[in-house]
Amino acid sequence: MKEKILLVDGYNMIAFWQSTKQAFRQGKLDEARSILLNKLSNYASFEEMEIICVFDAQYVPGLRQRYDQYNVTVIFTEEEETADSYIERMSAELNTSRLTVSVATSDLNEQWVVFSQGALRVSARELEKRVSAVKKEVDSFVDQVELYTPRLNPWTKGNYEALQDLMKDL
């Protein structure tokens, strides 16, 4: 079976997703990134796929940075490099016979470029729906699982009461 990789245009998702749009508009980029990465991490774990989330250096100046957080690889591009160009280059490099590459963005130009390179495209709205559907599925599974505290001793309440009655008779 082919491995799945999802390249995500981070700020594009943040600008479109309902859960991050408000924080993005208010300039709370750290908060919006954390929400996005947390949701993508849960999605990656459930779907058993690698997710690479790319953010423009336009909003985070400095050298290219890479770190793993929340089970998602996070890339901040170099200062003069856009997330679009990084994603386009990576989708071409990663697109092999053993990998299925998808790109999540609502930028139509970027969608056409990665599609011409053989990658699948996913809009921001569609990815948000997929992530929400997975969360609902996980939540319903958790609700169905019976969580209980195991007993600390081998005696049931009935056995314990019977034992106490025997001790009183003695």
Buried (B, 14 or more C-beta within 10 A) or exposed (E): EEEBBBBBBBBBBBBBBEBBBEBBEEEBBEBBBBBBBBBBBBBBBBBEBBBBBBBBBEBBEEEEEEEEEBBBBBBBBEEEBBBBBBBBEBBBEBBEEEBBBBBBBBBEEBBEBBEEBEBBBBBBEEBBEBBBEBBEEBEEEEEEEEEEEEEEEEEEEEEEEEEEEEEEEE
